[in-house]
């Protein structure tokens, strides 16, 4: 079905843009203020704030090996009801040869997911080797979480070899701070960022927060922007509609997610309405797909 969403107030992070969108074959075929010449069915979006759907990070620590009903409730409460249609998770790796098998088993665990997902890995710093990086590159792992504790010495890692092994896929390294007091964690993160910048390695500056939207710069480094969490010409039709009010004039998408969830009325995932107010929640078992990243950091977001 081809139709037009007109007078759309699109909020991208903190920037609000009013425009119209031509939807064709579940893609945003054309985005412009000048769509008057088309005679397709029109939907007036003026009473709403439109945002891209969110990509959340969730370790799924309390999710695995649960029943179907428990998984369903988890998906609905923590993702669909929050306007999220894609999430990033990871598998814990203790040995280099576990990468392929653990990713495969996690895909099976998520076979009933109603939304899309990406699977990274989490390893202790000592396991970060060129061999591990090559295995991740072969599996197109989009993110490598590095466990850091106060006893770790970043200087002993052969970063030059790591950088060479990462090329050209360059999955970002993401710090994961093991239980540590704030002062020590800040010092370790400061050292982490210094090393990453000197070695010119694709990385994330800070640990990701559980069940919080990933920012554009993170999505870009992961290689899933503009594939996900974006409203762009040629992109998939996935978006949220919030009931507009005066408070939204100087709002950003993170504030909408954190403080105005009660105003979220509609969530569309790949052209399908999966939420229409709180009463109309659609759970499509298995509708979610494993997202394969082609090239991390292909688009640069400053």
C-alpha positions in Angstrom: 0.0 0.0 0.0 1.2 3.5 -0.9 0.2 6.4 1.3 1.4 9.8 2.6 2.1 10.8 6.2 1.7 14.6 6.1 2.6 17.3 8.6 4.9 15.0 10.5 6.7 16.6 13.4 9.9 14.4 13.4 12.1 14.6 16.4 15.7 13.4 15.9 17.5 13.6 19.2 16.9 17.3 19.9 16.1 18.5 16.4 12.4 18.9 15.4 11.6 18.9 11.7 8.1 19.2 10.1 7.8 17.5 6.8 5.8 14.9 4.8 6.6 11.3 4.0 5.6 9.1 1.1 5.4 5.4 2.2 5.7 2.7 -0.5 6.3 -1.0 -0.1 7.2 -0.5 3.6 9.9 2.0 2.8 10.1 5.8 3.2 10.2 6.4 -0.6 10.3 10.2 -0.5 10.6 12.8 2.3 9.7 16.4 1.4 7.5 19.4 2.2 6.3 19.3 -1.4 4.2 16.1 -1.8 1.0 17.9 -2.8 1.1 16.6 -6.4 0.6 13.0 -5.2 -3.0 11.7 -4.8 -2.5 8.8 -2.5 -4.3 8.3 0.8 -3.1 10.8 3.4 -2.6 10.5 7.2 -2.4 13.8 9.1 0.3 13.5 11.7 0.1 17.1 12.9 -1.3 16.2 16.4 1.7 13.9 17.1 5.5 13.9 17.6 7.1 11.3 15.5 10.4 9.7 16.5 12.4 6.8 15.1 11.9 3.6 17.1 14.5 3.0 19.8 17.4 0.6 19.8 18.0 -0.5 23.4 20.9 -2.4 25.1 19.9 -5.3 27.2 22.1 -8.1 28.6 19.1 -10.4 29.0 20.7 -11.8 32.1 17.2 -12.7 33.6 15.7 -13.8 30.3 17.6 -16.9 29.2 16.1 -20.3 29.9 12.8 -18.8 30.8 9.4 -20.0 29.6 7.7 -18.7 26.4 5.2 -16.7 28.5 7.9 -15.2 30.6 9.8 -14.2 27.4 6.7 -12.8 25.9 6.0 -10.6 29.0 9.6 -9.5 29.0 9.5 -8.4 25.4 6.2 -6.5 25.8 7.2 -4.8 29.0 10.8 -3.8 28.3 10.7 -3.3 24.5 7.4 -3.0 22.7 5.8 -0.9 25.5 8.8 1.4 25.4 8.7 2.1 21.6 11.7 -0.2 21.0 11.9 -2.4 17.9 15.5 -3.4 18.0 17.9 -4.4 20.8 21.5 -5.1 21.3 22.6 -8.0 23.6 25.7 -10.1 24.1 27.0 -13.6 24.9 29.6 -14.2 27.5 32.8 -15.7 26.1 35.4 -17.5 28.2 37.3 -19.3 25.4 38.1 -18.1 21.9 36.5 -21.2 20.2 33.1 -20.5 21.9 32.2 -17.5 19.7 30.3 -19.2 16.9 28.5 -21.8 19.0 27.3 -19.3 21.6 26.0 -16.8 19.0 24.1 -19.7 17.3 22.5 -20.8 20.6 21.5 -17.2 21.4 19.8 -16.9 18.0 17.8 -20.1 18.9 17.0 -18.5 22.3 15.6 -15.5 20.5 13.7 -17.3 17.8 10.4 -16.1 19.1 11.5 -12.4 19.4 8.8 -10.0 18.0 11.5 -7.4 17.4 14.9 -7.3 15.7 18.2 -7.9 17.6 22.0 -7.8 17.4 24.3 -10.1 19.2 27.7 -9.0 20.5 30.1 -10.7 22.7 31.5 -10.0 26.2 35.1 -11.1 27.1 37.6 -10.4 29.9 40.4 -8.1 28.8 42.9 -11.0 28.9 41.0 -12.8 26.2 41.3 -9.9 23.7 43.7 -11.3 21.1 44.1 -11.0 17.4 42.7 -14.6 17.0 39.5 -13.6 18.9 39.1 -10.5 16.7 39.4 -12.6 13.6 36.7 -14.9 14.8 34.5 -12.0 15.5 35.2 -10.5 12.1 34.2 -13.8 10.5 30.9 -13.9 12.4 30.3 -10.2 11.8 30.0 -9.5 15.5 28.8 -5.9 15.7 30.1 -5.2 19.3 32.8 -6.5 21.6 32.2 -5.7 25.3 35.5 -5.7 27.3 35.3 -6.6 31.0 37.5 -4.2 32.9 38.4 -4.4 36.6 40.8 -2.4 38.7 43.6 -5.0 38.4 43.6 -4.8 34.6 46.7 -3.4 32.8 45.7 -2.0 29.4 49.3 -1.5 28.4 50.0 -5.3 28.1 47.5 -5.8 25.2 49.2 -5.9 21.8 47.0 -3.0 20.5 48.8 -2.7 17.1 48.0 -6.3 16.3 44.4 -5.9 17.5 43.9 -2.9 15.2 45.3 -4.8 12.2 43.1 -7.8 13.0 40.0 -5.6 13.2 40.4 -4.1 9.8 38.2 -3.6 7.8 35.2 -4.7 9.9 36.3 -2.7 13.0 33.6 -3.8 15.5 33.7 -1.2 18.3 35.2 -2.2 21.7 32.8 -1.3 24.5 34.0 -1.0 28.1 32.1 -3.1 30.7 33.1 -2.1 34.2 33.0 -4.9 36.7 31.9 -3.9 40.2 34.1 -1.0 41.2 33.8 2.2 43.2 33.0 5.4 41.2 36.5 7.0 41.6 38.3 4.0 40.4 36.0 3.4 37.5 36.4 7.0 36.3 40.2 6.6 36.4 40.0 3.4 34.5 37.7 4.8 31.8 40.0 7.8 31.4 42.9 5.4 30.8 40.7 3.4 28.4 39.8 6.4 26.3 43.4 7.6 26.1 44.7 4.2 24.9 41.9 3.8 22.4 42.5 7.3 20.9 46.3 6.8 20.7 45.9 3.4 19.1 43.1 4.7 16.8 40.7 1.9 17.6 37.0 2.1 17.0 35.5 2.2 20.5 32.7 3.5 22.8 33.8 6.0 25.5 31.6 4.8 28.3 29.7 1.6 29.3 26.2 1.3 27.8 23.3 1.7 30.2 20.8 -1.2 30.4 17.5 -0.8 28.7 18.3 2.7 27.6 18.2 4.0 24.0 21.5 4.0 22.2 22.6 7.4 20.9 23.2 8.2 17.2 27.0 8.2 17.6 26.9 4.7 19.2 24.5 3.4 16.5 26.8 4.7 13.9 29.9 3.0 15.4 27.9 -0.2 15.6 27.0 0.1 11.9 23.2 0.0 12.4 22.6 3.6 11.6 20.8 4.5 9.3 19.5 0.9 9.0 17.7 1.2 12.4 16.4 4.0 14.6 16.2 6.4 11.7 13.6 8.1 9.5 15.4 8.5 6.2 14.6 8.3 2.6 14.8 4.6 1.5 14.7 3.4 5.1 12.3 1.0 6.7 9.0 2.2 8.0 9.5 2.0 11.8 8.5 4.9 14.0 6.7 6.1 17.2 3.9 8.6 17.6 3.6 10.5 20.8 0.6 12.7 21.7 1.9 16.3 21.3 1.7 19.0 23.9 3.5 22.3 24.7 6.2 20.6 26.7 7.6 19.0 23.6 8.8 22.2 22.1 12.3 21.9 23.6 12.3 18.1 24.1 14.7 15.5 23.0 14.1 11.8 22.2 15.9 10.5 25.3 13.6 12.7 27.5 10.5 11.4 25.7 11.7 7.8 26.4 12.5 8.4 30.0 9.7 10.7 31.2 6.8 10.7 28.7 6.1 7.0 27.9 2.4 7.5 28.9 2.1 9.7 25.7 3.4 7.0 23.4 0.3 6.0 21.3 1.6 4.2 18.3 4.6 2.1 17.4 5.2 0.8 13.8 7.8 -1.8 13.1 8.7 -2.5 9.5 5.3 -1.2 8.3 3.3 -3.1 10.9 1.5 -1.4 13.8 2.6 -3.3 16.9 1.2 -0.9 19.4 -1.9 1.3 19.2 -2.3 2.8 22.7 -1.9 0.5 25.7 -4.9 -1.6 24.8 -3.7 -2.6 21.3 -0.4 -4.4 21.7 0.5 -6.9 19.0 2.9 -9.7 19.8 4.1 -11.3 16.6 6.2 -14.2 17.6 9.2 -14.7 15.4 8.7 -11.4 13.5 12.0 -10.1 14.8 15.2 -10.8 12.8 18.8 -11.1 13.5 20.4 -7.9 12.2 23.6 -8.4 10.2 25.9 -5.4 10.2 27.7 -4.9 6.9 30.4 -2.4 8.1 30.7 -0.7 11.5 31.3 3.1 11.5 30.4 3.4 7.8 28.5 6.5 8.6 30.2 9.1 10.8 28.2 10.9 13.5 30.1 13.6 15.4 
